[in-house]
């Protein structure tokens, strides 16, 4: 096998993560349009933490214009989309969030946050399949086991778990 042919074969076989390929395509576009990289968007959940991650997303970095190369560096304003009801909580933590963003970049890149109150599209969670109904005998057995539990929340959680366990057992015996 020739070296060129072997090189083509290994390139076809060498798998690359789709995220790397998408990053290579989107980074220049996002950097031009929004002044930031895809890495910031991808790491947003880790940077801001819960509960902010599900209610916000970075929109763009607005860098101040420099008239000449001799102008001193001025940090950017990070524009963040935020659900209307969560904006107050996010704004309350703004100094911590700015510090986290700056530690992500490794320098004082952001000085201010600007909030845009608009709905943030969240990825829907996968819904669980509906629990199978138990046979009357298994349901009675589960109910008798849970009679002594007084805490309603614990009883409800144990009942769900028991239904899952007993439904698996009945499906294995079928």
C-alpha positions in Angstrom: 0.0 0.0 0.0 1.5 3.4 -1.0 2.1 6.0 1.7 -0.5 8.4 0.1 -3.1 5.6 0.0 -2.3 4.7 3.6 -2.6 8.3 4.7 -6.0 8.6 3.1 -7.1 5.4 4.8 -6.0 6.6 8.2 -7.7 9.9 7.7 -11.0 8.2 6.9 -10.6 5.9 9.9 -9.5 8.6 12.4 -12.8 9.8 13.9 -13.1 13.3 15.2 -15.7 14.5 17.6 -18.5 16.4 15.9 -18.1 19.2 18.4 -14.6 19.8 17.2 -15.7 20.0 13.6 -18.6 22.3 14.4 -16.3 24.6 16.6 -14.0 25.0 13.6 -16.8 26.1 11.4 -18.7 28.3 13.9 -15.9 29.9 15.8 -15.0 32.4 13.1 -18.6 33.3 12.5 -19.4 33.8 16.1 -16.2 35.7 16.7 -17.0 38.1 13.9 -20.7 38.5 14.8 -20.7 38.3 18.6 -17.0 38.9 19.5 -16.7 35.6 21.4 -15.8 32.0 20.9 -18.0 28.9 20.9 -16.0 27.7 23.9 -17.6 30.4 26.1 -21.1 29.3 24.9 -20.2 25.7 25.5 -18.8 26.3 29.0 -21.5 28.7 30.1 -23.2 26.2 32.4 -19.9 25.6 34.2 -19.1 29.3 34.4 -22.4 30.6 35.8 -23.5 27.5 37.7 -27.0 26.5 38.7 -29.6 28.0 38.8 -28.4 30.6 36.3 -27.4 28.2 33.6 -30.9 27.1 32.6 -32.3 30.7 32.5 -29.5 32.6 30.7 -27.1 32.3 27.7 -24.4 34.6 26.5 -25.3 36.6 23.4 -22.2 38.6 22.6 -19.2 40.5 23.8 -19.2 44.2 23.0 -15.7 45.5 22.9 -15.2 49.3 23.0 -13.7 50.8 19.8 -10.1 51.7 19.9 -9.3 54.8 17.8 -5.6 53.9 17.6 -3.2 51.2 18.6 -1.9 53.4 21.4 -5.3 53.5 23.2 -5.3 51.5 26.5 -7.1 48.2 26.7 -10.7 48.5 27.9 -12.7 45.4 29.0 -15.8 44.4 27.2 -19.5 44.3 28.1 -21.0 40.8 28.1 -24.5 40.8 26.7 -26.6 38.0 28.3 -30.1 36.9 27.4 -32.0 36.2 30.5 -35.6 35.0 31.3 -37.5 37.9 32.6 -38.3 36.4 36.0 -34.8 35.4 36.6 -33.1 38.7 35.7 -33.2 40.1 39.2 -31.4 37.0 40.6 -28.8 37.1 37.8 -28.2 40.8 38.3 -27.7 40.2 42.1 -24.9 37.8 41.3 -23.4 39.9 38.5 -20.1 40.6 40.3 -19.5 36.9 40.9 -20.4 36.1 37.4 -18.0 38.7 36.0 -15.3 37.3 38.1 -16.0 33.8 36.9 -16.1 34.9 33.2 -12.8 36.7 33.7 -11.2 33.7 35.3 -12.4 31.6 32.4 -10.6 34.0 30.0 -7.6 34.3 32.2 -7.6 38.1 32.2 -10.0 41.0 33.0 -11.9 40.7 29.7 -15.3 41.7 31.0 -16.1 44.8 33.1 -19.9 44.9 32.8 -23.0 42.7 32.1 -25.9 43.9 30.0 -29.1 41.9 30.4 -31.5 41.3 27.6 -34.8 40.1 29.0 -36.1 37.5 26.6 -37.1 33.9 26.7 -34.1 31.6 26.7 -34.7 28.4 24.7 -34.0 25.5 27.0 -33.3 22.0 25.8 -36.3 19.9 26.9 -35.4 17.0 29.3 -36.0 13.6 28.0 -39.3 12.3 29.3 -39.3 9.1 31.2 -41.5 6.3 29.9 -44.7 5.9 31.9 -44.5 3.3 34.7 -46.2 0.0 33.9 -49.2 -0.8 35.9 -48.6 -3.5 38.4 -50.6 -6.7 38.8 -53.1 -6.5 41.7 -51.1 -9.0 43.7 -47.8 -7.0 43.3 -49.6 -3.7 44.0 -51.1 -5.2 47.2 -47.6 -6.4 48.3 -46.1 -3.0 47.7 -48.9 -1.2 49.6 -48.4 -3.6 52.6 -44.7 -2.9 52.6 -45.3 0.9 52.6 -47.9 1.0 55.3 -45.5 1.7 58.1 -43.9 4.7 56.3 -45.3 7.9 57.8 -43.6 10.6 55.8 -45.7 11.2 52.7 -42.8 12.4 50.4 -40.7 9.4 51.4 -43.7 7.1 50.9 -44.3 8.5 47.4 -40.7 8.1 46.4 -40.6 4.6 47.7 -43.8 3.7 45.9 -42.4 4.9 42.6 -39.2 2.9 43.2 -41.2 -0.1 44.2 -43.4 0.1 41.1 -40.3 0.1 39.0 -38.7 -2.8 40.8 -41.9 -4.9 40.8 -42.7 -4.1 37.1 -39.2 -5.3 36.1 -39.6 -8.5 38.1 -42.9 -9.2 36.5 -41.5 -8.5 33.0 -38.6 -11.0 33.6 -40.9 -13.8 34.7 -43.1 -13.3 31.5 
